[in-house]
Amino acid sequence: MFVSTFSLAAWMRRGAPVLAGVLLCLGTAPAWAQSVDAEGYAIVSEAQGQLNVEGVQAMQAQDWDKAIRLFRSAIDLSELNVSYLNLGRALTRAGRCEEAVVAYDKVLKAPKVREPSPEFVKQKLAEYRIELNSLCPGKMKIICDPPEMRVSIDKGEQMPCPKDPLVVKSGLHQVDGVAHGSRIGVEVSVVAMETTEVRLMLEREEGEVVVYCRDAGVDVGLGTNPPQSCDGSVRWSVPEGEHPLVATGAGSRSEFNLQVRGKERLEVHLALTPAGIVQVSGDALRPEATESAALMIAGWTTLGVGVAALATFAIVDLTALGSLVDDMEKAGAAGDVAAFERAESDFKSLRTVNYILLGVGSAAVVTGATLVLIDLLGGDAEASGHALVPWWGGEGAGLGWRVAF
């Protein structure tokens, strides 16, 4: 329902001659120079009435832009409360919500018409403001702790925590967040054309991070904690989750992502090398499978295979080969040539296999121990420019000595 549908046409039918005279007197009058009758009601010109009627007709046809132009033209002639009321509603329907608020704010300040009554206009203003709040969107600023939290609105698809405010329909919304297996949900009331702040904060247990620096001259900072000199070691208590560790020194800068778990202690060891600041130990830096960790795993695996091969060699030598030797001695003593030859053939075959086990096991033990040693002394090898380098391929494997000049 539009207010002027039933009122302005009635003004024109009843008072057209008088209104035309008022229009002639006020045709060049500025805004707020509206003539009033003895009771203080505005005297509406025929042109004003016609523009308001045409504006209402445009609204009924949902031609919001045309309606806005007509109501503003009527206001340019002289301000009326009902003109601002209809202008505000046309602006609302056109999605120009901020301008609608400005128009509504002027309804009760502008000269009032006799019909519709000021009370009726005030009632409609309240209704239209409610309509504006339901039709016009607001903004939602979501703050997440931890920052890596994923959020959803009204049970929609999860997304990373947005950095910028989201435009959402005004009214009630359900906002949910999930991180590290924990969830939090809040109900938020968004007001039209206002930014509502939403804080999603999980209660997180704290973990301890300790950074050990092998070399002097290194500064370290964790997350929002300011950098400080790492004189031997630095420690922090931080909420569980992901935290960036930044280390600087000797003109180099390195950054590591630490995954901290609640109620656990995470140790990180850093060294200053010609290649920059590197991690020399620590189990929670990502990527988890570092080159150093891979070398250590390969070393211990090869060492284990070698020990297993040598153990098998010893067992075969003490049991199976020993038994075959006894069989050969018994066959010789009995003069059983056929039995002796069978035992001798089995003995030679098994002895060949056992020698292979001895060779493979010995090589694996040496190679595995060397790989572990290379990993443990990796930092020093880099600094000195020479190191043992394992190699392998289709024709075998071995060790080489790398020298850098």
C-alpha positions in Angstrom: 0.0 0.0 0.0 1.3 3.4 -0.9 0.1 6.3 1.1 -0.7 8.8 -1.6 -2.9 6.5 -3.6 -6.1 7.6 -1.8 -5.1 11.1 -0.6 -3.5 13.2 -3.2 -6.1 12.6 -5.8 -8.7 13.7 -3.3 -6.8 16.9 -2.7 -6.8 17.6 -6.4 -10.5 16.9 -6.8 -11.5 19.1 -4.0 -9.0 22.0 -4.2 -7.6 22.2 -7.8 -8.5 26.0 -8.3 -6.9 27.0 -5.0 -3.9 24.8 -5.5 -3.2 26.3 -8.9 -3.1 29.7 -7.3 -0.7 28.5 -4.6 1.5 27.0 -7.4 1.7 30.4 -9.1 2.8 32.1 -6.0 5.3 29.4 -5.0 6.6 28.3 -8.3 10.0 29.7 -7.7 10.0 29.5 -3.9 12.9 27.5 -2.3 12.3 24.3 -0.3 10.7 24.7 3.1 8.9 27.8 1.8 5.6 25.7 1.8 2.4 27.8 2.4 0.3 26.6 5.3 -3.4 27.1 6.2 -4.7 28.5 9.4 -4.3 25.2 11.2 -0.7 24.8 10.1 -1.2 22.2 7.4 0.7 22.5 4.2 -1.3 23.8 1.1 -0.4 21.4 -1.7 -0.1 22.7 -5.2 -1.6 21.0 -8.2 1.8 20.2 -9.6 2.9 18.6 -6.3 -0.2 16.6 -6.2 0.1 15.4 -9.8 3.8 14.4 -9.3 2.9 12.4 -6.2 0.1 10.6 -7.9 2.3 9.8 -10.9 5.0 8.6 -8.5 2.6 6.2 -6.8 1.5 4.9 -10.2 5.1 4.2 -11.1 5.6 2.4 -7.8 2.5 0.2 -8.5 4.2 -0.6 -11.9 7.4 -1.4 -9.9 9.3 1.3 -11.9 11.3 2.4 -8.9 13.7 4.7 -10.8 10.8 6.7 -12.3 9.0 6.9 -9.0 12.1 8.3 -7.3 12.5 11.0 -10.0 8.8 12.0 -9.6 8.9 12.2 -5.8 12.1 14.2 -5.9 10.6 16.6 -8.4 7.6 17.1 -6.1 10.0 17.8 -3.2 11.9 20.3 -5.4 8.7 22.2 -5.6 8.2 22.1 -1.9 8.9 19.6 0.8 6.0 17.5 2.2 6.0 14.7 4.8 4.1 12.3 2.5 6.5 13.0 -0.4 9.5 12.0 1.7 7.6 8.9 3.0 6.9 7.7 -0.6 10.4 8.6 -1.7 11.9 6.5 1.1 9.8 3.5 0.1 10.7 3.8 -3.5 14.3 4.0 -2.6 14.0 0.9 -0.4 12.4 -1.1 -3.2 15.2 0.0 -5.5 17.8 -1.3 -3.1 19.1 2.2 -2.3 18.8 1.7 1.4 21.1 4.4 2.7 19.2 7.0 0.7 16.0 5.6 2.0 17.1 6.2 5.6 17.9 9.8 4.8 14.4 10.3 3.2 12.6 8.6 6.2 14.6 10.8 8.6 13.0 13.9 7.0 9.4 12.7 7.1 8.6 14.0 10.6 10.5 17.2 10.1 8.9 18.3 6.8 5.6 20.3 6.6 2.7 17.9 7.2 -0.4 17.6 5.0 -4.0 17.4 6.3 -4.7 14.1 4.5 -3.4 11.6 5.2 -3.2 12.7 8.8 0.1 13.2 10.5 -0.7 10.2 12.8 -1.3 8.0 9.9 1.9 9.1 8.2 3.8 8.4 11.5 2.3 4.9 11.7 3.3 4.2 8.1 6.8 5.5 8.7 7.2 2.9 11.5 6.0 0.1 9.2 8.2 1.2 6.3 11.3 1.3 8.6 10.6 -2.3 9.6 10.2 -3.2 5.9 13.5 -1.4 5.2 15.3 -3.5 7.9 13.9 -6.7 6.4 14.7 -5.9 2.8 18.1 -4.2 3.1 21.2 -6.2 3.8 23.8 -5.7 6.6 27.4 -6.7 6.9 28.9 -9.4 9.1 32.6 -9.1 10.2 33.8 -12.5 11.5 36.8 -12.7 13.7 38.2 -16.3 14.1 40.5 -17.7 16.8 42.4 -19.7 15.7 42.7 -17.9 12.3 42.7 -21.3 10.4 39.1 -21.9 11.5 36.6 -22.7 8.8 33.2 -21.1 9.1 29.7 -21.6 7.7 26.6 -19.3 7.8 23.1 -20.8 8.2 24.4 -24.4 7.8 25.9 -23.5 4.4 29.2 -24.7 2.9 32.3 -24.3 5.0 34.8 -21.7 4.0 38.0 -20.1 5.3 37.5 -17.4 7.9 36.7 -14.3 5.7 39.1 -11.4 6.0 36.5 -8.8 4.8 33.0 -8.2 6.1 30.3 -10.3 4.4 27.1 -8.8 3.0 24.2 -10.8 4.4 20.4 -10.4 4.7 19.4 -8.6 7.8 17.9 -10.7 10.6 19.0 -13.7 12.6 21.8 -15.9 11.3 23.5 -19.0 12.7 27.3 -18.8 12.4 29.4 -21.9 13.1 33.2 -22.5 13.2 35.3 -25.6 13.3 39.1 -26.1 14.0 41.2 -28.9 15.3 38.2 -31.1 15.8 36.4 -28.5 18.0 33.2 -26.6 17.1 31.6 -23.4 18.2 28.3 -21.8 17.1 26.6 -18.5 17.8 23.3 -16.9 16.7 23.8 -13.4 15.4 21.3 -10.6 14.7 22.3 -8.5 11.7 20.9 -5.0 11.4 20.3 -3.5 8.0 23.1 -1.3 6.7 25.2 -1.9 9.8 28.3 -4.0 10.3 27.8 -6.7 13.1 31.0 -8.1 14.6 31.0 -11.9 15.3 33.8 -13.4 17.3 34.3 -17.2 17.0 36.9 -18.1 19.7 37.6 -21.7 20.6 38.8 -22.4 24.1 42.2 -23.8 23.4 44.7 -25.5 25.6 48.2 -24.1 25.6 51.4 -25.8 24.5 55.0 -24.9 25.0 57.4 -24.0 22.2 61.2 -24.0 22.9 63.6 -22.8 20.3 67.3 -23.7 20.7 69.9 -21.7 18.6 73.2 -23.4 17.9 74.8 -20.1 16.8 74.8 -16.6 18.2 73.3 -13.6 16.4 69.9 -15.2 15.7 66.6 -13.4 16.5 63.4 -15.4 16.7 59.7 -14.4 16.9 56.7 -16.7 17.2 53.3 -15.6 15.9 52.4 -12.2 17.3 55.2 -12.3 19.9 57.9 -9.8 19.0 61.4 -11.0 17.9 64.0 -11.5 20.6 67.6 -12.5 20.7 68.0 -16.3 20.9 70.7 -16.5 23.5 70.9 -20.3 23.8 67.1 -20.8 23.9 63.8 -19.0 23.9 60.4 -20.4 25.1 56.8 -19.4 24.7 53.4 -20.7 25.9 50.9 -20.4 23.1 47.4 -21.8 22.3 47.4 -25.0 20.3 47.2 -24.5 16.6 49.4 -23.3 13.8 52.0 -20.6 14.6 54.6 -19.0 12.3 58.2 -19.0 13.6 60.4 -16.3 12.0 64.2 -16.4 12.5 66.6 -13.8 11.3 70.4 -13.4 11.4 73.5 -12.6 9.3 71.3 -11.0 6.7 69.1 -14.1 6.2 65.5 -14.7 7.1 63.7 -18.1 7.5 60.1 -18.8 8.3 58.7 -22.1 9.6 55.1 -23.2 10.3 54.8 -24.9 13.7 51.9 -27.1 14.6 51.5 -26.7 18.4 49.5 -29.2 20.4 47.9 -28.4 23.8 49.7 -29.6 26.9 52.7 -30.7 24.8 56.3 -29.3 24.5 57.7 -28.7 21.0 61.4 -28.2 20.6 63.0 -26.6 17.6 66.7 -26.5 17.0 68.1 -23.9 14.6 71.5 -23.4 13.1 73.0 -20.5 11.1 74.7 -21.9 8.0 76.1 -20.4 4.7 72.8 -21.5 3.2 70.8 -19.6 5.8 69.0 -20.5 9.0 68.0 -24.1 8.9 66.4 -26.5 11.3 68.7 -29.2 12.5 66.2 -31.1 14.7 62.6 -30.8 15.9 59.5 -32.9 15.0 56.7 -30.5 14.3 58.0 -28.3 11.5 56.3 -28.6 8.2 56.7 -30.1 5.6 57.0 -33.1 7.9 59.1 -35.2 5.6 62.2 -33.0 5.3 65.4 -34.1 3.5 67.1 -34.6 6.8 64.4 -36.8 8.2 64.3 -38.9 5.0 68.1 -39.5 5.2 67.8 -40.5 8.9 64.9 -42.9 8.1 66.9 -44.4 5.2 70.0 -44.8 7.4 68.2 -46.6 10.2 66.2 -48.8 7.8 69.4 -49.9 5.9 71.2 -50.5 9.2 68.3 -52.7 10.4 68.3 -54.7 7.2 72.1 -55.2 7.6 71.8 -56.4 11.2 69.0 -58.8 10.3 71.1 -60.2 7.4 74.1 -60.7 9.7 71.9 -62.4 12.4 70.5 -64.8 9.7 74.1 -65.6 8.6 75.1 -66.5 12.2 72.0 -68.7 12.7 72.5 -70.5 9.4 76.2 -71.0 10.1 75.6 -72.4 13.6 72.7 -74.6 12.9 72.1 -75.6 9.2 75.8 -75.7 8.1 76.9 -77.3 11.3 74.3 -80.1 10.9 75.4 -80.7 7.3 79.0 -81.0 8.5 77.9 -83.7 11.0 76.1 -85.5 8.2 79.2 -85.5 6.0 81.3 -86.9 8.9 78.8 -89.7 9.6 78.6 -90.7 5.9 82.4 -90.7 5.6 82.8 -92.9 8.6 80.2 -95.3 7.3 81.7 -95.3 3.8 78.3 -94.1 2.3 79.6 -92.2 -0.7 76.2 -91.2 -2.0 75.1 -89.8 1.3 78.4 -88.0 1.6 78.0 -86.4 -1.8 74.5 -85.2 -1.1 75.5 -83.6 2.2 78.5 -82.0 0.6 76.4 -80.5 -2.3 73.8 -79.1 0.2 76.6 -77.7 2.3 78.3 -75.9 -0.6 75.0 -74.4 -1.8 73.9 -73.2 1.6 77.4 -71.9 2.3 77.3 -69.8 -0.9 73.9 -68.3 0.1 75.3 -67.6 3.6 78.3 -65.8 2.2 75.9 -63.6 0.2 74.0 -62.8 3.4 77.3 -61.9 5.1 78.3 -59.6 2.3 74.9 -57.9 2.0 74.6 -57.6 5.8 78.0 -56.1 6.2 77.5 -53.6 3.3 74.1 -52.6 4.7 75.4 -52.1 8.2 78.2 -49.9 6.9 75.9 -47.9 4.6 73.2 -47.5 7.2 75.6 -46.3 9.9 77.2 -43.9 7.4 73.8 -42.4 6.4 72.9 -41.9 10.1 76.3 -40.3 10.7 75.8 -38.0 7.7 72.5 -36.8 9.1 73.8 -36.2 12.6 76.7 -34.2 11.2 74.8 -32.6 8.3 75.2 -29.1 9.5 79.0 -29.4 9.9 79.3 -31.1 6.5 77.5 -28.2 4.8 79.7 -25.7 6.5 82.9 -27.5 5.7 81.9 -28.1 2.0 82.7 -31.8 1.9 80.7 -34.9 2.9 80.0 -38.6 2.3 77.3 -39.0 -0.4 75.3 -42.2 -0.8 74.4 -43.3 -4.3 72.3 -46.0 -5.7 71.0 -47.1 -9.1 70.1 -50.1 -11.2 73.6 -51.6 -11.0 74.1 -51.3 -7.3 74.8 -48.8 -4.5 77.7 -47.2 -2.7 79.3 -44.2 -1.0 81.1 -41.3 -2.6 83.1 -38.3 -1.2 81.8 -34.9 -2.2 84.2 -31.9 -2.1 83.1 -28.3 -2.6 85.7 -25.6 -3.5 
